[in-house]
Amino acid sequence: MKDKELDIAYFLSFCIEQYGKKHRLSGDEVVSLFDRYEVLPYLEDNFEVLHT
């Protein structure tokens, strides 16, 4: 995995974890919700803007 891909993976993981903590959801629940509303592709596509 390249450095940028790894950075994006860590960022997505962080977003899932933080959203789960805020809304008291498990990681699986957050991933399911994010999949339903296409949040993960949005976060990945906009990584540069959101991460800085």
Distance bins in CASP14 RR format, pairs under 12 A and 6 or more apart:
PFRMAT RR
TARGET T0000
AUTHOR 0000-0000-0000
RMODE 2
METHOD distances of the structure
MODEL  1
1 7 0 0 0 0 1 0 0 0 0 0 0
1 8 0 0 0 0 1 0 0 0 0 0 0
1 9 1 0 0 1 0 0 0 0 0 0 0
1 10 0 0 0 0 0 1 0 0 0 0 0
2 8 0 0 0 0 1 0 0 0 0 0 0
2 9 0 0 0 0 0 1 0 0 0 0 0
3 9 0 0 0 0 0 1 0 0 0 0 0
3 10 0 0 0 0 0 1 0 0 0 0 0
4 10 0 0 0 0 0 1 0 0 0 0 0
4 11 0 0 0 0 0 1 0 0 0 0 0
4 44 0 0 0 0 0 1 0 0 0 0 0
4 47 0 0 0 0 1 0 0 0 0 0 0
4 48 0 0 0 0 1 0 0 0 0 0 0
4 51 0 0 0 0 0 1 0 0 0 0 0
5 11 0 0 0 0 0 1 0 0 0 0 0
5 12 0 0 0 0 0 1 0 0 0 0 0
5 44 0 0 0 0 1 0 0 0 0 0 0
5 47 0 0 0 0 0 1 0 0 0 0 0
6 12 0 0 0 0 0 1 0 0 0 0 0
6 13 0 0 0 0 0 1 0 0 0 0 0
6 47 0 0 0 0 0 1 0 0 0 0 0
7 13 0 0 0 0 0 1 0 0 0 0 0
7 14 0 0 0 0 0 1 0 0 0 0 0
7 44 0 0 0 0 0 1 0 0 0 0 0
7 47 1 0 0 1 0 0 0 0 0 0 0
7 48 0 0 0 0 0 1 0 0 0 0 0
7 50 0 0 0 0 0 1 0 0 0 0 0
7 51 1 0 0 1 0 0 0 0 0 0 0
7 52 0 0 0 0 0 1 0 0 0 0 0
8 14 0 0 0 0 0 1 0 0 0 0 0
8 15 0 0 0 0 0 1 0 0 0 0 0
8 40 0 0 0 0 0 1 0 0 0 0 0
8 41 0 0 0 0 0 1 0 0 0 0 0
8 43 0 0 0 0 1 0 0 0 0 0 0
8 44 1 0 1 0 0 0 0 0 0 0 0
8 45 0 0 0 0 1 0 0 0 0 0 0
8 46 0 0 0 0 0 1 0 0 0 0 0
8 47 1 0 1 0 0 0 0 0 0 0 0
8 48 0 0 0 0 1 0 0 0 0 0 0
8 50 0 0 0 0 0 1 0 0 0 0 0
8 51 0 0 0 0 1 0 0 0 0 0 0
9 15 0 0 0 0 0 1 0 0 0 0 0
9 16 0 0 0 0 0 1 0 0 0 0 0
9 40 0 0 0 0 0 1 0 0 0 0 0
9 43 0 0 0 0 0 1 0 0 0 0 0
9 44 0 0 0 0 1 0 0 0 0 0 0
9 47 0 0 0 0 0 1 0 0 0 0 0
10 16 0 0 0 0 0 1 0 0 0 0 0
10 17 0 0 0 0 0 1 0 0 0 0 0
10 43 0 0 0 0 0 1 0 0 0 0 0
10 44 0 0 0 0 0 1 0 0 0 0 0
10 47 0 0 0 0 0 1 0 0 0 0 0
10 51 0 0 0 0 1 0 0 0 0 0 0
11 17 0 0 0 0 0 1 0 0 0 0 0
11 18 0 0 0 0 0 1 0 0 0 0 0
11 40 0 0 0 0 0 1 0 0 0 0 0
11 43 1 0 0 1 0 0 0 0 0 0 0
11 44 0 0 0 0 1 0 0 0 0 0 0
11 45 0 0 0 0 0 1 0 0 0 0 0
11 46 0 0 0 0 0 1 0 0 0 0 0
11 47 1 0 0 1 0 0 0 0 0 0 0
11 48 0 0 0 0 0 1 0 0 0 0 0
11 49 0 0 0 0 0 1 0 0 0 0 0
11 50 1 0 0 1 0 0 0 0 0 0 0
11 51 1 0 1 0 0 0 0 0 0 0 0
11 52 0 0 0 0 0 1 0 0 0 0 0
12 18 0 0 0 0 0 1 0 0 0 0 0
12 19 0 0 0 0 0 1 0 0 0 0 0
12 27 0 0 0 0 0 1 0 0 0 0 0
12 30 0 0 0 0 0 1 0 0 0 0 0
12 31 0 0 0 0 1 0 0 0 0 0 0
12 34 0 0 0 0 1 0 0 0 0 0 0
12 35 0 0 0 0 0 1 0 0 0 0 0
12 39 0 0 0 0 1 0 0 0 0 0 0
12 40 1 0 0 1 0 0 0 0 0 0 0
12 41 0 0 0 0 0 1 0 0 0 0 0
12 42 0 0 0 0 0 1 0 0 0 0 0
12 43 1 0 1 0 0 0 0 0 0 0 0
12 44 1 0 0 1 0 0 0 0 0 0 0
12 45 0 0 0 0 0 1 0 0 0 0 0
12 46 0 0 0 0 0 1 0 0 0 0 0
12 47 0 0 0 0 1 0 0 0 0 0 0
12 50 0 0 0 0 0 1 0 0 0 0 0
12 51 0 0 0 0 0 1 0 0 0 0 0
13 19 0 0 0 0 0 1 0 0 0 0 0
13 20 0 0 0 0 0 1 0 0 0 0 0
13 27 0 0 0 0 1 0 0 0 0 0 0
13 30 0 0 0 0 0 1 0 0 0 0 0
13 31 0 0 0 0 0 1 0 0 0 0 0
13 34 0 0 0 0 0 1 0 0 0 0 0
13 40 0 0 0 0 0 1 0 0 0 0 0
13 43 0 0 0 0 0 1 0 0 0 0 0
13 44 0 0 0 0 0 1 0 0 0 0 0
14 20 0 0 0 0 0 1 0 0 0 0 0
14 21 0 0 0 0 0 1 0 0 0 0 0
14 30 0 0 0 0 0 1 0 0 0 0 0
14 43 0 0 0 0 1 0 0 0 0 0 0
14 47 0 0 0 0 0 1 0 0 0 0 0
14 50 0 0 0 0 0 1 0 0 0 0 0
14 51 0 0 0 0 1 0 0 0 0 0 0
15 21 0 0 0 0 0 1 0 0 0 0 0
15 22 0 0 0 0 0 1 0 0 0 0 0
15 27 0 0 0 0 0 1 0 0 0 0 0
15 30 0 0 0 0 1 0 0 0 0 0 0
15 31 0 0 0 0 0 1 0 0 0 0 0
15 33 0 0 0 0 0 1 0 0 0 0 0
15 34 0 0 0 0 1 0 0 0 0 0 0
15 39 0 0 0 0 1 0 0 0 0 0 0
15 40 0 0 0 0 1 0 0 0 0 0 0
15 42 0 0 0 0 0 1 0 0 0 0 0
15 43 1 0 1 0 0 0 0 0 0 0 0
15 44 0 0 0 0 0 1 0 0 0 0 0
15 46 0 0 0 0 0 1 0 0 0 0 0
15 47 0 0 0 0 0 1 0 0 0 0 0
15 50 0 0 0 0 1 0 0 0 0 0 0
15 51 0 0 0 0 0 1 0 0 0 0 0
16 22 0 0 0 0 0 1 0 0 0 0 0
16 23 0 0 0 0 0 1 0 0 0 0 0
16 25 0 0 0 0 1 0 0 0 0 0 0
16 26 0 0 0 0 0 1 0 0 0 0 0
16 27 1 0 1 0 0 0 0 0 0 0 0
16 28 0 0 0 0 1 0 0 0 0 0 0
16 29 0 0 0 0 1 0 0 0 0 0 0
16 30 1 0 1 0 0 0 0 0 0 0 0
16 31 1 0 0 1 0 0 0 0 0 0 0
16 32 0 0 0 0 0 1 0 0 0 0 0
16 33 0 0 0 0 1 0 0 0 0 0 0
16 34 1 0 0 1 0 0 0 0 0 0 0
16 35 0 0 0 0 0 1 0 0 0 0 0
16 39 0 0 0 0 1 0 0 0 0 0 0
16 40 0 0 0 0 1 0 0 0 0 0 0
16 43 0 0 0 0 1 0 0 0 0 0 0
17 23 0 0 0 0 0 1 0 0 0 0 0
17 25 0 0 0 0 0 1 0 0 0 0 0
17 26 0 0 0 0 0 1 0 0 0 0 0
17 27 1 0 0 1 0 0 0 0 0 0 0
17 30 0 0 0 0 1 0 0 0 0 0 0
17 31 0 0 0 0 0 1 0 0 0 0 0
17 34 0 0 0 0 0 1 0 0 0 0 0
18 25 0 0 0 0 0 1 0 0 0 0 0
18 27 0 0 0 0 0 1 0 0 0 0 0
18 30 0 0 0 0 1 0 0 0 0 0 0
18 43 0 0 0 0 0 1 0 0 0 0 0
19 25 1 0 0 1 0 0 0 0 0 0 0
19 26 0 0 0 0 0 1 0 0 0 0 0
19 27 0 0 0 0 1 0 0 0 0 0 0
19 29 0 0 0 0 1 0 0 0 0 0 0
19 30 1 0 1 0 0 0 0 0 0 0 0
19 31 0 0 0 0 1 0 0 0 0 0 0
19 32 0 0 0 0 0 1 0 0 0 0 0
19 33 0 0 0 0 1 0 0 0 0 0 0
19 34 1 0 0 1 0 0 0 0 0 0 0
19 37 0 0 0 0 0 1 0 0 0 0 0
19 39 0 0 0 0 1 0 0 0 0 0 0
19 40 0 0 0 0 0 1 0 0 0 0 0
19 43 0 0 0 0 0 1 0 0 0 0 0
20 26 1 0 0 1 0 0 0 0 0 0 0
20 27 1 0 0 1 0 0 0 0 0 0 0
20 28 0 0 0 0 0 1 0 0 0 0 0
20 29 1 0 0 1 0 0 0 0 0 0 0
20 30 1 0 1 0 0 0 0 0 0 0 0
20 31 0 0 0 0 1 0 0 0 0 0 0
20 32 0 0 0 0 0 1 0 0 0 0 0
20 33 0 0 0 0 1 0 0 0 0 0 0
20 34 0 0 0 0 0 1 0 0 0 0 0
21 27 0 0 0 0 1 0 0 0 0 0 0
21 29 0 0 0 0 0 1 0 0 0 0 0
21 30 0 0 0 0 1 0 0 0 0 0 0
22 30 0 0 0 0 1 0 0 0 0 0 0
23 29 0 0 0 0 1 0 0 0 0 0 0
23 30 1 0 0 1 0 0 0 0 0 0 0
23 33 0 0 0 0 1 0 0 0 0 0 0
23 34 0 0 0 0 0 1 0 0 0 0 0
24 30 0 0 0 0 0 1 0 0 0 0 0
25 31 0 0 0 0 1 0 0 0 0 0 0
25 32 0 0 0 0 1 0 0 0 0 0 0
25 33 1 0 0 1 0 0 0 0 0 0 0
25 34 0 0 0 0 0 1 0 0 0 0 0
26 32 0 0 0 0 1 0 0 0 0 0 0
26 33 0 0 0 0 0 1 0 0 0 0 0
27 33 0 0 0 0 1 0 0 0 0 0 0
27 34 0 0 0 0 1 0 0 0 0 0 0
27 35 0 0 0 0 0 1 0 0 0 0 0
28 34 0 0 0 0 0 1 0 0 0 0 0
28 35 0 0 0 0 0 1 0 0 0 0 0
29 35 0 0 0 0 0 1 0 0 0 0 0
29 36 0 0 0 0 0 1 0 0 0 0 0
30 36 0 0 0 0 0 1 0 0 0 0 0
30 37 0 0 0 0 0 1 0 0 0 0 0
30 39 0 0 0 0 1 0 0 0 0 0 0
30 40 0 0 0 0 1 0 0 0 0 0 0
30 43 0 0 0 0 0 1 0 0 0 0 0
31 37 0 0 0 0 0 1 0 0 0 0 0
31 39 0 0 0 0 1 0 0 0 0 0 0
31 40 1 0 0 1 0 0 0 0 0 0 0
32 39 0 0 0 0 0 1 0 0 0 0 0
32 40 0 0 0 0 0 1 0 0 0 0 0
33 39 1 0 0 1 0 0 0 0 0 0 0
33 40 0 0 0 0 0 1 0 0 0 0 0
34 40 1 0 1 0 0 0 0 0 0 0 0
34 41 0 0 0 0 1 0 0 0 0 0 0
34 42 0 0 0 0 1 0 0 0 0 0 0
34 43 0 0 0 0 1 0 0 0 0 0 0
34 44 0 0 0 0 0 1 0 0 0 0 0
35 41 0 0 0 0 1 0 0 0 0 0 0
35 42 0 0 0 0 0 1 0 0 0 0 0
35 43 0 0 0 0 0 1 0 0 0 0 0
37 43 0 0 0 0 0 1 0 0 0 0 0
38 44 0 0 0 0 0 1 0 0 0 0 0
38 45 0 0 0 0 0 1 0 0 0 0 0
39 45 0 0 0 0 0 1 0 0 0 0 0
39 46 0 0 0 0 0 1 0 0 0 0 0
39 50 0 0 0 0 0 1 0 0 0 0 0
40 46 0 0 0 0 0 1 0 0 0 0 0
40 47 0 0 0 0 0 1 0 0 0 0 0
41 47 0 0 0 0 0 1 0 0 0 0 0
42 49 0 0 0 0 0 1 0 0 0 0 0
42 50 0 0 0 0 1 0 0 0 0 0 0
43 49 0 0 0 0 0 1 0 0 0 0 0
43 50 1 0 0 1 0 0 0 0 0 0 0
43 51 0 0 0 0 1 0 0 0 0 0 0
44 50 0 0 0 0 1 0 0 0 0 0 0
44 51 0 0 0 0 0 1 0 0 0 0 0
45 51 0 0 0 0 0 1 0 0 0 0 0
46 52 0 0 0 0 0 1 0 0 0 0 0
END
